């Protein structure tokens, strides 16, 4: 059993971990940690790494399952346009565009529910099982393998994923461990095999 957070279009390494473990628990009771993949993903843009951040409501609950998304800005439109401008020239953007756009059309109330929809979408694309349980309370010290703080949006992390051709490979060195979206748009159906290789 492994204990995992629930992210917004998680980095590639997250799905590598997901695929390696049959028994998974998703954390629902942690206090919301700022500046993490829980409300952001990082893609490759024309000017380098581009974080896409979901604004949240800052009043009230701080437990991850109760965090509400703020719609005071048109962040869905901004994220979708960013994906289009970054990946329209990628080999597989058009292939996944329709199924992906549905996520950005729905206005989820809670961040956790939106993140679950991105997880389900990615698991389907990557041919990964979508079996997991939720934690029933916050687990202080886990006797199972704990990945809650293993993926860091602000620092270079320990995961090194194998090279693949990215949209702006002619402009930048290979960008490691971006959002799963980067892999899927550039590698397509072969992404399912790719995430098992490291």
N, C-alpha and C positions, 0 to 999 in steps of 0.2 A: 504494500500500500504506500502511495505517495500523496503528500498534501500539497496542493497547488492553489495559487491565486487565480482569479478570473480577470483576464485582460481584454483590452480593446485591440482587435487585430494583432494578437501577440507576436513577439519576435520569432524568428525561425527556430531558435533553440528550444523554445517552449514546446513546439510540436514534436521536436526530436524527443524530448523528455516524455511527452504525452504518449508517443508511439511505443516507447520502450517499456512502459509499465501497464500491466493489465488492470490493476486495482488502483483507482484514483479517488481522492476526496477533494472537493473544491471548498475553499474557505469562504464562509458567508458572514462570519461574526467578528472579523478583525476591524480595528479602527482604521478608517481610510487614511492610507499613507500618501502624502503629497508627492508630486513630481515622479510618479511611477507609471508603468504601462497600464495601470488600472483605468486611467482616463486619457491615455495618449498612445499613439503609435508613431513610429518614425519610418518615413519612406525616403526614396531618393528623388530629389527635385533637380531642376536645371541648374540650381546654384549650390547644390550639395545636399546634406541631410536636412529633411524637412519634417519637423514634428507637427502632427495633427492632434490638437488638444480639445477634448470635450469639456465645455464649461459646466461646472456643477453649482448647485445652490448651496450657499455657505451658512444658511441658518438651519437649526434643528439637528437632525441625526448625523452621527459620525460613523456609525456602523456601516460597513460596505454594502450590505444588502438593502439599506435604507437610504442611501445617497441618491438624491434626485438630480436629474439633468436639468440644466438651465437652458431655456430657449429664448433668452433675451437677445441673443445674436443668431444670425442665420448660419450657425456652424455646420449644419448638415450640407447646405449648399456649398459652403466654402471647402469642406472636406472633399465633396464629390468633384468640384471643379479642380481642386488640387490633384486628385487622382487622375482625372482626365488629362490635364495638361502634362503631368509627369509620365503617364503610361500609355497614352493613346497610340504612340508609335511602337509600343512593345509588341512582341509576337502574339500574345494571348489576351490582351485587354478586352477586345471585342468578344472573345469567347466566353468570358465570365461577367461581362458588363450587366446583362439583364438580371441575373440572379443577385448580383452585388447591389445593384441600384435599389432593390426592394428594402434592403436594410436601412438605406438612407431616406427612404420615403416614409417609413413608419416612425412615429414619435413615441418612443418608449418613455415612460415616466421615470423609471429607475435605471441607473447606470449598470447595475448588475445584470438586468434583463437584456440590455443592449449588448453587453459583453458576451453573454451567453449566446445571443444570436450570431455574433461574429465567430465564436468558437464552433457552433454547429455548422456554419457555412464552411469554415476551413476544414473541419473533420470530414465533411462530405467530399470536398474537392480532393483532399489528401488520402481519401479512402482509409481513414482511421476510425476505430470504434469510438462511439460517443457515450460510452458507459462510465458513469461516475456516481458518487454519492455526495451529498452536502454535509458539511460539519453541522452538528446540532448545537454547538456552543464554541466559544473561542478556546482553542487548545494552546495553553501556555508553553508547555514543553512536550514536543511530539516524540513519541517512540517510533513513529513511522518516519520515513524520509521526508524532510520538510523543505519544500522549494519556495516557500512564501517570499523569501527575501533574496532569492538566487538570481533574479533577472533585474538588472539595473538600467534605467533609462538615462541616467545622467553620467555614468562612467563606462569606460570600455570594460566589457564583462569577460568572463573566463572562457566563454564559448567561442570557438573559431569554426565557422562553417566553411565547407569547401567552396572554391571559386565557381561562379557561373557568370555568364555574360549579362551585365545589367544595361539598362537603357542608355545610361550616360557613361559607358565604359571608355568611350573615346575621350572623355573629359576628366574623369576622376579615377583614382585607384579603387580597387574593389572595396565596397562598403560592407562590412561584416554585420551579420545578425540584424538586418532590418526587419520590418514587419513582414509577416507571412505573405502579404499582398505583393511585395517586391518579387519574391520567389515565384509565386503563382503566375504573375503577369509575364515574367521573363522565361520561365521554364515550362509552364503549362502542365499537362498531364504527367510529365516526368517528375514533378514535384513530389509525388507520393514516394517514389524510390529515393529521391535526393535526400529527404529528411531522415532516412535510415542509414545514411552513409557516414555519420560522425558521432 
